[in-house]
Amino acid sequence: MLKSLLALVFILLGFTSISVGQKTGAEADTLLLKELKQYPRRNTLPVRRPVLFPEVVTLNAASSLDVKVNYWRNLTAFGLNINQASFSDNWGAGGVNSLALGGQFSYKSDYTREDKNYVSEVILQYGKLKNKGQLSRKTVDRLFWDNKVALKLSKSWYFFGSLNFESQFDMGYSFSKDAQGNEKRTLLSKFMAPGYLTESFGFEYKPVKHFFVRIGTGTARQTFVLDTTLYKTNPKNFGVTHGKSFRNELAFQVVSSFDKEIAKNLTLKSRYALFANYEKLSSIDNRLDITLTANVNRLINVSLSGILLYDDDTANKMQASQTMSFGLVYKLAN
């Protein structure tokens, strides 16, 4: 019995020594691994922080930004139209040899700065037609110059003053035949017979850049007929007393304009003018100009123009004019 107890004690002591030995070996191994493990330094790639020394620099705005603002917008256009037809003497369908030549020049300048605006527009047109066996005739003849100065009052309203001049270049005739059937012509007009100079001030409504309406409550127009003998062939004499060369009128005037590209390469331009003489309100002058232009390419266009005019100092009925042309046009813009 005593031998069995001693054997059990020796067995327990053996297990205990083995366990302690294993623990001590594990701790030794752990310490060894820790010693062998390599740890990187905290800043493997050191970054040097520069030392900043702020310095105050004074800039001269006028010299540092040498920018010039152009308040002018200019558009210049030259146009030339040529129409020609010829037939042999035995051409069965009939016809007449003809040649038509027309030219035009237009210039528009616009200056806008803050609440001030100035617009100047020049339109020069002249054309002639010659048919075989007939006297030459004009197809178009116009000299137009319009100037306007405006001061902006609100978003769409301006106070304006304008000066307008209009006349023609060449003599104008009416054509008829004498008793023998020969063609003859009668002089109706010429340069400065008539010539119109119109001064106006009032208010302008311009909600968009392509449309405006001017209401001229204070308008004066001078009509010039420098040929004092013109009344002999044109009894109306454009409202000027026979033998006189000048007439002045005070009136109410409305002028409206529309100029916009309504579709790709298609532009509509129109201008309407109403002139009501305060001494003769029962007879109001009206003029409507409309031009529709289609651009074939950069240099070629087709245009259709029409004019409706009523002025009892020229004729007792409505006057109408229509032209269609195909020609060259060259534009300069800046």
Stockholm file with secondary structure:
# STOCKHOLM 1.0

chainA/1-334         MLKSLLALVFILLGFTSISVGQKTGAEADTLLLKELKQYPRRNTLPVRRPVLFPEVVTLNAASSLDVKVNYWRNLTAFGLNINQASFSDNWGAGGVNSLALGGQFSYKSDYTREDKNYVSEVILQYGKLKNKGQLSRKTVDRLFWDNKVALKLSKSWYFFGSLNFESQFDMGYSFSKDAQGNEKRTLLSKFMAPGYLTESFGFEYKPVKHFFVRIGTGTARQTFVLDTTLYKTNPKNFGVTHGKSFRNELAFQVVSSFDKEIAKNLTLKSRYALFANYEKLSSIDNRLDITLTANVNRLINVSLSGILLYDDDTANKMQASQTMSFGLVYKLAN
#=GR chainA/1-334 SS CHHHHHHHHHHHHHHHHHHHHHHHHHHHHHHHHHHHCCCCCSCSSCCCCCCCCCCCCCCCHHHHCCCCCCCEEEEEEEEEEEEEECCCTTCTTCCCCEEEEEEEEEEEEEEEETTEEEEEEEEEEEEEEEETTSCCEEEEEEEEEEEEEEEECSSSEEEEEEEEEEECSSCEEEEEECTTSCEEEEEEEBTTBTEEEEEEEEEEEEEETTEEEEEEEEEEEEEECCCTTGGGTCTTGGGCCTTCCEEEEEEEEEEEEEEEEEETTEEEEEEEEEEEETTCTTSEEEEEEEEEEEESSSSEEEEEEEEEEECTTTCSSCEEEEEEEEEEEEEEEC
#=GC SS_cons         CHHHHHHHHHHHHHHHHHHHHHHHHHHHHHHHHHHHCCCCCSCSSCCCCCCCCCCCCCCCHHHHCCCCCCCEEEEEEEEEEEEEECCCTTCTTCCCCEEEEEEEEEEEEEEEETTEEEEEEEEEEEEEEEETTSCCEEEEEEEEEEEEEEEECSSSEEEEEEEEEEECSSCEEEEEECTTSCEEEEEEEBTTBTEEEEEEEEEEEEEETTEEEEEEEEEEEEEECCCTTGGGTCTTGGGCCTTCCEEEEEEEEEEEEEEEEEETTEEEEEEEEEEEETTCTTSEEEEEEEEEEEESSSSEEEEEEEEEEECTTTCSSCEEEEEEEEEEEEEEEC
//
